[in-house]
Amino acid sequence: PLVAGSLKAYPNPARRKPVQFAYQLSEDAAVRFRILDASGHEVARWSRSGKRSNNLEIWNPQGLPAGLYVAHIEFSSAGGSRSENLPLGILQ
């Protein structure tokens, strides 16, 4: 359901500001976000119902130490599923 090349995270790196995930879906889909720290520990998780069209999701990393994180995002629909990983930098 994820349109190829449409997944973006900005600002990246972020300076203690919310990160916006923008993506486009070819059909309605369940979207699951997991944010992992550099050691692979989950620091945040949430789910949304994505709509066929452009979508925007906001994550606030406030309270997390500066470092490298990975956003693992899964897209599931009747037409199949797909997951993507995006590196995220959080600066002081």
C-alpha positions in Angstrom: 0.0 0.0 0.0 3.0 2.4 0.4 3.7 4.4 -2.7 7.4 3.8 -3.5 9.6 6.7 -2.6 6.9 8.6 -0.7 8.1 8.0 2.9 10.0 11.0 4.3 10.9 12.2 7.8 11.7 15.8 8.5 13.4 17.6 10.0 16.1 15.0 10.1 18.2 15.4 12.1 15.8 17.1 14.6 16.9 19.5 17.3 14.5 18.5 20.0 11.5 19.4 17.8 8.7 17.1 16.5 9.5 14.9 13.6 7.0 14.7 10.8 6.5 11.4 8.8 5.0 12.0 5.4 3.9 9.1 3.2 1.4 8.3 0.5 -0.7 5.2 0.3 -2.3 3.6 -2.7 -5.1 2.2 -0.5 -6.3 2.5 3.1 -4.0 0.7 5.4 -3.1 0.0 9.1 0.2 1.9 9.9 2.3 0.9 12.9 5.3 3.0 14.0 8.1 1.8 16.3 11.0 4.0 17.3 14.2 2.1 18.3 17.3 3.5 19.9 20.8 2.6 18.7 20.9 -0.5 20.8 17.6 -1.8 19.4 15.4 -0.9 22.4 11.9 0.4 21.6 11.4 3.9 22.9 8.0 4.7 21.3 5.2 2.9 19.6 1.8 3.9 18.1 -0.6 2.9 15.3 -2.8 4.8 12.9 -5.3 4.1 10.2 -3.7 5.5 7.0 -5.9 6.8 4.2 -5.5 6.4 0.5 -3.7 9.6 -0.3 -1.1 11.7 1.4 -0.7 11.1 5.2 1.2 13.0 7.9 2.2 11.7 11.3 4.0 13.7 14.0 6.3 12.2 16.7 7.8 14.3 19.5 11.1 13.0 20.7 11.2 15.3 23.7 12.8 13.7 26.7 15.0 11.4 24.7 18.8 11.8 24.7 20.5 13.0 21.6 21.6 10.2 19.3 20.7 8.0 16.4 17.3 6.3 16.3 15.5 4.1 13.7 11.8 4.4 12.8 10.4 1.0 11.8 7.1 1.5 10.0 4.8 -1.2 8.9 2.0 -0.8 6.3 -0.7 -3.5 6.1 -3.8 -3.6 3.9 -5.9 -6.2 2.1 -3.4 -5.9 -0.8 -0.4 -6.9 1.3 2.1 -5.5 3.7 5.4 -3.8 3.7 7.8 -2.3 6.2 10.4 0.4 6.0 13.2 1.6 8.3 14.3 5.3 8.4 17.3 6.5 10.4 16.5 9.5 12.6 19.0 11.8 14.2 18.1 13.7 17.4 20.5 16.6 18.3 21.0 18.6 21.4 
